[in-house]
Amino acid sequence: MTRGVRGSLLAAVSLAFAGCAASNGTVESANDKPAATADKPAKFDKDPYPSTYKPYPGQATAVRNVTIFDGEGGRIDNGTVLLTNGKLEAIGGADLPIPADIAVYDGTGKYLTPGIIDIHSHLGDYPSPSVPAHSDGNEATSPTTPEVWAEHSVWPQDPGFGRALTNGGVTTLQILPGSANLIGGRSVVLKNVPARTVQGMKFPGAPYGLKMACGENPKRVYGAKGRMPSTRMGNMAVDRQTWAKAAAYKKKLDDGKTVDRDLAMETLAGVLSGEIRVQNHCYRADEMAQVIDMSHEFGYKVAAFHHAVEAYKIADLLQREGICAALWADWWGFKMEAYDSVPENIPLVYKAGTCTIVHSDDANQIQRLNQEAAKGLAAGRRMGIEISDEQAWTWLSYNPAKALGIEAKTGSLKPGKMADVVLWNGNPFSVYTRPEKVWVDGALLYDAMDPKRRPVSDFELGQPGEGDVK
């Protein structure tokens, strides 16, 4: 048995889920599915490497006497939730009946929320330790690489996954390629669970995303190589030419004509058919407007602009287009296109009625997204924008779920949805608050009071405080 498999199994044992470790990372499953053939191109929403995710086993659970943010802007004081069979069965007040023979937790003085969803992460394809051998997020060999898929770089043993769960309450995350390229490739949505393969983490049925980027990064990377693009007009020209080629490819398919298998064109045709969602790195307001015009020209939709430090300038346009803005609280000034930021970006965008999201783009910041949202909440209140705590939680769960196309399954505490739930030891917008317990699909994966319920990467096993290999 290899060290990696042995370590992952030991980590699963430490979570008391050894019996389920194989089902969440079946090594054989990645290769026992028939691949698409050259004369029969894969449908754009079909996955030749499908999810083998199976929820870890949980037990029927109730949490009572707790303050609940339901993820869609609702709040219940002295509330109760019931988790059964991996789903949220019921939510209500103190009078909600609790069945017998069920695990019951008292949440007095504590808060319960949906698990945080990070729409912009590079965990796994830029894993820890951060060394060149692990730098697998940017295929910086061509300005457009829609044929690459982030999941083929994801290392599921990245210690960052466990830290995001235990320190940050993150239960779902989208892993994106980097932003060196105008079109960087497909993203993948993962459940934040220990697994031996990325297929064992893939969110069942989640649409793929396409990572795009505008602005300084592509023109700097390729201009420095003496090739196009080296300017913003070059960025747009390369993008438009690529979309024109994709539109012609899709038309041939729509007309029933035979085409050679082209992985890049398949991805872009999937965007044009509405099956794959565009996740667009973009900072400046004028460039976001240009990208919107380009999307109209070629008939696709942008799901979300990421970073978007100037989103406040065009919040009404984003609202009208139905485009989400995935934002930092206060990252700015590290390059020219990030210079014209304001601390009130998040609340101003929210006030305009735009789908507002707080994201990380960072292995450390993903561990404190609740605090990043609190910064935006405080900035809005200082300028007189009244936003309740429970409304602000939409930035961390339901809105990112909408942008990813998984809001029917997770992102809020509604009966029938996945039981992805965090119990916080205080108000989650306080710097003193941490996750006390985290459930994913109703399985208690983390319990601050129980050392056996702490996900540990096999890469860290044997280090002080990070697992025992005896």
Secondary structure as GFF3:
##gff-version 3
##sequence-region A 1 470
A	DSSP	alpha_helix	3	14	.	.	.	ID=ss1
A	DSSP	alpha_helix	18	21	.	.	.	ID=ss2
A	DSSP	three_ten_helix	22	24	.	.	.	ID=ss3
A	DSSP	three_ten_helix	27	30	.	.	.	ID=ss4
A	DSSP	beta_strand	61	69	.	.	.	ID=ss5
A	DSSP	beta_strand	75	84	.	.	.	ID=ss6
A	DSSP	beta_strand	87	92	.	.	.	ID=ss7
A	DSSP	beta_strand	103	106	.	.	.	ID=ss8
A	DSSP	beta_strand	111	114	.	.	.	ID=ss9
A	DSSP	beta_strand	116	121	.	.	.	ID=ss10
A	DSSP	three_ten_helix	132	134	.	.	.	ID=ss11
A	DSSP	three_ten_helix	150	152	.	.	.	ID=ss12
A	DSSP	alpha_helix	159	168	.	.	.	ID=ss13
A	DSSP	beta_strand	170	175	.	.	.	ID=ss14
A	DSSP	beta_strand	183	191	.	.	.	ID=ss15
A	DSSP	three_ten_helix	198	200	.	.	.	ID=ss16
A	DSSP	beta_strand	209	213	.	.	.	ID=ss17
A	DSSP	alpha_helix	216	223	.	.	.	ID=ss18
A	DSSP	alpha_helix	232	254	.	.	.	ID=ss19
A	DSSP	alpha_helix	263	272	.	.	.	ID=ss20
A	DSSP	beta_strand	277	282	.	.	.	ID=ss21
A	DSSP	alpha_helix	285	298	.	.	.	ID=ss22
A	DSSP	beta_strand	302	307	.	.	.	ID=ss23
A	DSSP	three_ten_helix	311	314	.	.	.	ID=ss24
A	DSSP	alpha_helix	315	321	.	.	.	ID=ss25
A	DSSP	beta_strand	324	327	.	.	.	ID=ss26
A	DSSP	three_ten_helix	336	338	.	.	.	ID=ss27
A	DSSP	alpha_helix	345	351	.	.	.	ID=ss28
A	DSSP	beta_strand	356	358	.	.	.	ID=ss29
A	DSSP	three_ten_helix	365	368	.	.	.	ID=ss30
A	DSSP	alpha_helix	369	382	.	.	.	ID=ss31
A	DSSP	alpha_helix	389	392	.	.	.	ID=ss32
A	DSSP	three_ten_helix	393	395	.	.	.	ID=ss33
A	DSSP	alpha_helix	398	404	.	.	.	ID=ss34
A	DSSP	beta_strand	421	424	.	.	.	ID=ss35
A	DSSP	beta_strand	435	440	.	.	.	ID=ss36
A	DSSP	beta_strand	443	447	.	.	.	ID=ss37
###
